[in-house]
Amino acid sequence: MKWHENLYSGESIRPRLKRIRWKVNHNAGQLRVYVITLASNEKNLLDIIPSRELLQKHYPKKGLYIVGLAGNYEEALELAGCIVSDVYKATGGFNIRKYLCKRGKQGT
């Protein structure tokens, strides 16, 4: 798993952001936290994954590039919309992977 340098985060989890990141990295269970990643499918823009899914032993975490964290599903949808909007405003397109990787100074 790789983390975007300028991680997007929902209002409800900002005070606990460091602790939540630590828990995600160390497979500690969390309810009501959603991870926003670059899409695993080239046809999609982003994936919204409940953090509890990451606890599964065989979940493919190796290629995940995390760009955002949210406190609930609605907040995750809003945050994903903000990410798409930011990319569109900056580039006039929807190549989220290229834009965020360039901005985060790391590859996927």
C-alpha positions in Angstrom: 0.0 0.0 0.0 1.1 3.5 -0.8 -0.3 6.7 0.5 -0.8 9.9 -1.5 1.4 12.6 -0.1 -1.5 15.1 0.0 -4.1 12.8 1.4 -7.8 13.9 1.1 -9.7 13.4 4.3 -13.3 13.8 5.4 -14.2 16.3 8.1 -15.4 13.7 10.5 -12.0 11.9 10.7 -9.5 14.8 10.5 -8.8 14.9 14.3 -8.0 11.1 14.2 -6.3 11.0 10.8 -2.8 9.9 12.0 -4.3 7.1 14.2 -6.6 5.9 11.4 -3.6 5.8 9.0 -1.7 3.7 11.5 -4.6 1.3 12.0 -5.0 0.8 8.2 -1.3 0.1 7.8 -1.3 -2.3 10.7 -4.5 -4.2 9.9 -6.3 -3.0 13.0 -10.1 -3.2 12.6 -12.1 0.0 12.2 -15.8 0.4 11.6 -17.2 3.2 9.5 -13.9 4.2 7.8 -13.7 4.2 4.1 -10.5 4.2 2.0 -10.5 5.9 -1.4 -7.9 4.5 -3.8 -7.0 4.8 -7.4 -9.2 2.5 -9.4 -8.2 -1.1 -9.7 -10.0 -1.1 -13.1 -8.8 1.2 -15.9 -12.5 2.1 -16.8 -13.2 3.5 -13.3 -11.8 6.7 -11.7 -11.7 5.7 -8.0 -12.5 2.8 -5.7 -14.3 3.3 -2.3 -13.4 0.4 0.0 -14.7 -0.2 3.5 -11.6 -0.5 5.7 -12.9 -3.7 7.2 -12.4 -5.3 3.8 -8.7 -4.7 4.1 -8.6 -7.0 7.1 -9.3 -10.0 4.9 -6.2 -12.2 4.6 -6.2 -12.4 0.9 -7.3 -8.9 0.0 -5.0 -7.6 -2.7 -3.4 -4.6 -0.8 -0.1 -4.7 -2.6 -1.1 -2.4 -5.5 -3.3 0.0 -3.5 -2.6 3.7 -3.8 -4.6 5.4 -1.1 -5.7 9.0 -1.9 -8.4 9.6 0.7 -10.0 8.5 3.9 -13.6 9.2 5.0 -15.6 8.6 8.1 -18.7 7.1 6.4 -20.0 6.2 3.0 -21.7 9.5 2.2 -18.6 11.4 3.2 -16.5 9.0 0.9 -18.8 9.8 -2.0 -18.5 13.6 -1.4 -14.7 13.3 -1.1 -14.5 11.2 -4.3 -16.5 14.0 -6.0 -14.1 16.6 -4.7 -11.1 14.7 -6.0 -12.7 14.3 -9.4 -13.6 18.0 -9.4 -10.1 19.1 -8.4 -8.6 17.0 -11.2 -11.0 18.4 -13.7 -10.4 22.0 -12.7 -6.6 21.5 -12.8 -6.4 19.5 -16.1 -9.7 19.8 -17.9 -9.9 16.0 -18.0 -10.4 13.0 -15.8 -7.0 11.3 -15.7 -7.0 11.1 -11.9 -4.1 8.5 -11.8 -1.7 10.7 -13.8 -2.6 13.9 -12.0 -2.4 12.5 -8.4 0.7 10.5 -9.0 2.4 13.6 -10.5 1.2 15.7 -7.6 2.1 13.1 -5.0 5.6 12.6 -6.5 5.2 8.8 -6.4 4.3 6.1 -8.9 1.7 3.4 -8.5 
